[in-house]
C-alpha cells in the first residue's frame, strides 16, 4: 500500500476546519483520508510549530536543528493566534 501525500493547502484547510469545531473523523471521511489520526497529527504539529510545520521537507537539504527551532515573529504570532482560537472554542463548548 502506497502512502498518500497531501498538499500543504489541503492540510492547512483541514486543520483550520478542525479548529473551527469539526471532528477529525468527519473531516477524514469528507476528504477521503484513510486514518483520522493523521488529522490529529497535523493539528498537533500546527499547535507546536505553526502552519509551517505542515510543509513536506523530505528531500530538501537540512538546515540543521538549530535553524528549525528558531521561529520568526510571524510564526510565533500565528501559533498564538491558533492557541487563542482553540481556547475560545473550549470556552464556548464549556458554556454550552
Backbone torsions as a table, in degrees:
resi	resn	phi	psi	omega
1	UNK	NA	128.4	-177.8
2	UNK	-87.1	137.5	178.7
3	UNK	-74.3	130.8	179.0
4	UNK	-83.2	144.8	175.7
5	UNK	-109.7	138.1	-178.8
6	UNK	-114.2	133.6	179.4
7	UNK	-63.8	153.3	-179.3
8	UNK	-53.5	-45.6	-177.3
9	UNK	-60.1	-38.7	179.6
10	UNK	-67.7	-45.6	179.3
11	UNK	-60.6	-43.9	-179.4
12	UNK	-61.7	-45.4	-179.5
13	UNK	-61.4	-43.0	-179.1
14	UNK	-65.4	-43.1	179.2
15	UNK	-63.3	-41.9	179.0
16	UNK	-61.8	-42.2	178.1
17	UNK	-64.3	-39.0	177.7
18	UNK	-61.2	-44.7	-178.7
19	UNK	-68.5	-20.6	176.3
20	UNK	-80.9	-9.0	175.8
21	UNK	120.9	-2.8	177.5
22	UNK	-74.7	147.8	-179.3
23	UNK	-81.2	153.6	179.7
24	UNK	-66.7	-34.6	178.4
25	UNK	-64.9	-42.7	178.8
26	UNK	-62.2	-45.5	-178.9
27	UNK	-67.7	-37.8	178.6
28	UNK	-61.5	-42.2	179.5
29	UNK	-66.3	-46.1	-177.2
30	UNK	-63.1	-40.1	-176.1
31	UNK	-100.0	11.3	177.1
32	UNK	55.6	50.2	175.9
33	UNK	-102.8	124.1	-170.2
34	UNK	-64.6	-29.5	-176.8
35	UNK	-132.3	118.5	-178.1
36	UNK	-63.4	-20.1	-179.8
37	UNK	-65.7	-24.5	177.2
38	UNK	-61.7	-38.6	178.7
39	UNK	-66.2	-42.1	177.3
40	UNK	-60.5	-36.6	178.3
41	UNK	-65.6	-42.3	178.2
42	UNK	-62.9	-41.7	179.9
43	UNK	-63.0	-43.5	178.6
44	UNK	-60.4	-44.9	179.8
45	UNK	-60.7	-42.1	-179.3
46	UNK	-66.5	-40.9	179.2
47	UNK	-64.8	-33.3	-178.5
48	UNK	-83.3	-35.6	-172.8
49	UNK	-136.4	13.0	-178.6
50	UNK	76.9	178.7	-176.5
51	UNK	-65.3	-23.5	178.9
52	UNK	-60.4	-27.1	-179.9
53	UNK	-66.7	-15.6	179.1
54	UNK	-82.1	-13.6	-178.3
55	UNK	-66.1	140.0	179.0
56	UNK	-83.2	112.8	-176.8
57	UNK	-104.1	7.6	179.6
58	UNK	-63.5	136.5	178.4
59	UNK	86.5	-6.2	177.5
60	UNK	-92.0	154.1	180.0
61	UNK	-68.9	132.5	-178.4
62	UNK	-68.9	139.7	176.8
63	UNK	-103.4	4.5	179.3
64	UNK	89.6	156.5	-178.2
65	UNK	-65.0	-34.9	-177.6
66	UNK	-60.4	-42.1	-179.4
67	UNK	-67.8	-34.8	-178.0
68	UNK	-69.5	-29.5	-176.3
69	UNK	-80.0	-23.4	-179.2
70	UNK	-78.4	120.3	179.7
71	UNK	-105.5	140.3	177.5
72	UNK	-75.2	167.1	177.7
73	UNK	-60.9	-36.4	179.4
74	UNK	-64.4	-41.4	179.2
75	UNK	-66.7	-41.3	178.1
76	UNK	-63.6	-41.4	178.3
77	UNK	-62.0	-45.3	179.8
78	UNK	-61.5	-41.0	179.4
79	UNK	-64.3	-45.5	178.7
80	UNK	-63.3	-38.8	178.1
81	UNK	-61.8	-44.0	178.2
82	UNK	-64.6	-41.8	178.8
83	UNK	-62.5	-41.2	178.0
84	UNK	-63.2	-43.4	177.9
85	UNK	-60.1	-43.8	-179.3
86	UNK	-61.7	-46.8	-179.6
87	UNK	-65.2	-37.5	177.0
88	UNK	-62.8	-41.5	178.7
89	UNK	-63.3	-40.9	178.2
90	UNK	-62.5	-43.7	178.5
91	UNK	-62.6	-42.5	178.5
92	UNK	-61.3	-41.7	179.6
93	UNK	-66.0	-38.4	179.3
94	UNK	-66.6	-39.3	-178.6
95	UNK	-69.5	-25.9	170.4
96	UNK	83.4	NA	NA
